[in-house]
Amino acid sequence: MTLAQAEMDRRFMREAMAQARMAGELGEVPVGAVVVRGGEVIAAAHNLKEATADPTAHAEVLALQAASRTLRSWRLHGCTLYVTLEPCVMCAGAIVQARIDRLVYGAYDPKAGAAGSLWDVLRDQRNNHWVEVSGGVLASECGSLLKQFFTERRDG
């Protein structure tokens, strides 16, 4: 990876972190996501499970839906998804279905991660589409958002 790509990844991960902070302010688990195409954010979202009473309202799914509306296509070729937490199995499946080229995530999720930690759905050769994965981008900062949220919930 080039230095320019690494800096771009950090830049867009910070945008995903801003989305995660919005989720936390709403009492949602602070996970945020942005979809980027051609160096431009085309969609941004954060978790809304509590607000919508929808178990599928994960940041990644909502960002993919918004990007699909923007591009007027379910095929998100040429797009990179940035998300603050390693996607779960549901979200990893949606990423494959959306034909995302690349996933960049922040914090690893050893309990439910499906992008290499527990499962590797995105690079499973049995799928008809494979996704390039870069994990651990601003992992400490992304993880801190989650730790702080759950500490406040426990202590508050």
C-alpha positions in Angstrom: 0.0 0.0 0.0 1.3 3.4 -0.9 1.7 6.3 1.6 -1.0 8.2 -0.3 -3.5 5.3 0.0 -2.7 4.9 3.7 -3.4 8.6 4.3 -6.6 8.4 2.2 -7.7 5.4 4.3 -7.1 7.4 7.5 -9.0 10.4 6.2 -12.1 8.4 5.2 -12.0 6.4 8.5 -12.1 9.7 10.4 -15.3 10.4 8.4 -16.7 7.0 9.4 -15.7 7.8 13.0 -17.8 11.1 12.9 -20.8 8.9 11.8 -20.0 6.6 14.8 -20.1 9.5 17.2 -23.5 10.5 15.8 -24.8 7.0 16.5 -23.4 7.2 20.1 -25.1 10.5 20.7 -28.4 8.8 19.8 -27.8 5.9 22.2 -26.9 3.6 19.3 -23.8 1.4 19.4 -21.2 3.8 17.8 -20.4 2.3 14.5 -20.2 4.5 11.4 -19.6 3.8 7.7 -18.9 5.8 4.5 -18.9 4.6 0.9 -16.3 6.3 -1.3 -16.0 6.3 -5.1 -13.4 8.2 -7.0 -12.1 9.8 -3.9 -15.5 11.2 -2.9 -17.9 10.2 -0.2 -21.1 9.1 -1.9 -22.9 7.8 1.2 -22.6 7.9 4.9 -24.5 6.2 7.7 -24.4 5.0 11.3 -26.1 2.4 13.3 -29.9 2.9 13.8 -31.1 -0.4 15.2 -32.6 1.2 18.3 -34.3 4.1 16.6 -35.8 2.0 13.8 -36.4 -1.2 15.8 -34.7 -2.9 12.8 -32.1 -5.6 13.5 -30.6 -5.0 10.0 -30.1 -1.2 10.5 -26.3 -1.6 10.8 -24.1 1.3 9.6 -22.8 -0.8 6.7 -26.2 -1.9 5.4 -27.5 1.6 5.6 -24.5 3.1 3.8 -24.7 0.4 1.0 -28.4 1.3 0.6 -27.7 5.0 0.4 -24.8 4.4 -2.1 -27.1 2.2 -4.3 -29.7 5.0 -4.4 -27.0 7.6 -5.3 -25.6 5.4 -8.1 -29.0 4.0 -9.0 -27.5 0.5 -9.0 -27.1 -2.3 -6.6 -23.7 -3.0 -8.1 -21.2 -0.8 -6.3 -18.2 -1.5 -8.5 -15.4 1.0 -8.0 -16.5 1.7 -4.4 -14.7 1.3 -1.1 -16.6 0.9 2.2 -15.0 2.4 5.3 -16.4 1.2 8.6 -15.3 1.7 12.2 -15.8 -2.0 13.3 -15.1 -5.2 11.4 -18.4 -6.2 9.8 -20.6 -9.0 11.1 -21.7 -11.9 8.9 -24.9 -10.1 7.8 -23.0 -7.0 6.7 -20.2 -9.0 5.1 -22.8 -10.8 3.0 -24.3 -7.5 2.0 -20.9 -6.2 1.0 -20.3 -9.2 -1.2 -23.8 -8.8 -2.7 -23.2 -5.1 -3.4 -19.9 -6.0 -5.3 -17.9 -3.5 -3.2 -14.3 -3.6 -4.4 -12.6 -2.9 -1.1 -13.4 -2.8 2.6 -11.4 -0.8 5.1 -12.3 -1.3 8.7 -11.0 0.1 12.0 -11.5 -2.1 15.1 -11.3 -5.9 14.9 -14.2 -7.9 16.3 -12.9 -11.2 17.6 -16.4 -12.2 18.8 -18.4 -11.6 15.6 -16.0 -10.3 12.9 -16.6 -11.8 9.4 -13.7 -10.0 7.6 -11.0 -12.2 8.9 -11.3 -12.4 12.7 -13.8 -15.1 13.2 -14.9 -15.8 9.7 -13.7 -14.5 6.3 -16.8 -14.2 4.3 -15.4 -11.4 2.0 -12.5 -13.5 0.7 -14.2 -16.9 0.7 -13.4 -18.4 -2.7 -16.8 -20.1 -2.9 -18.4 -16.7 -3.4 -18.9 -15.2 -6.8 -17.2 -12.0 -5.7 -14.2 -11.3 -3.5 -13.4 -8.1 -1.7 -10.0 -6.6 -0.9 -9.8 -6.1 2.9 -7.7 -3.8 4.9 -8.3 -4.0 8.7 -6.9 -2.1 11.7 -7.0 1.4 10.2 -7.2 3.7 13.2 -8.1 0.6 15.2 -7.3 2.1 18.6 -9.4 5.2 18.0 -12.3 3.2 16.6 -12.1 0.7 19.5 -12.0 3.6 22.0 -15.4 4.9 20.8 -16.9 1.5 21.5 -15.2 1.0 24.8 -16.3 4.4 26.1 -19.9 3.9 25.0 -20.2 0.5 26.8 -18.3 1.8 29.9 -20.8 4.7 30.1 -23.7 2.3 29.6 -22.5 0.1 32.4 -21.6 2.9 34.8 -24.5 5.2 34.0 
